Amino acid sequence: MQQTPVVPIEKIDQAEIMKLLGKSRTGLYLLRSRDSTFPEPIDHSPLRWLRSHFNAWLDSHNRANAA
């Protein structure tokens, strides 16, 4: 019987998201409050998101901005 490989969950923290988006902490807070499609954090202290969810959100916004 084959076992399914365990894939570690990659998280991205607030500082890395701020750096990738070029936003301050306040800018990220405003983005989160104004954009209902921005993913919800999975940890709240400290704030961290699933990297896959953030990357999917970023990809969808890049496609929308390119159109």
Residue pairs with C-beta under 8 A, 6 or more apart in sequence:
9 50
10 50
10 51
10 52
11 42
11 43
11 48
11 49
11 50
11 51
12 48
12 49
12 50
12 51
12 54
13 46
13 47
13 48
14 25
14 28
14 46
14 47
14 48
17 23
17 28
17 49
17 54
18 24
18 25
18 27
18 28
20 58
21 27
21 28
21 31
23 31
31 38
32 38
37 57
37 60
38 57
39 49
39 50
39 53
39 54
39 56
39 57
40 49
41 47
41 48
41 49
42 48
42 49
42 50
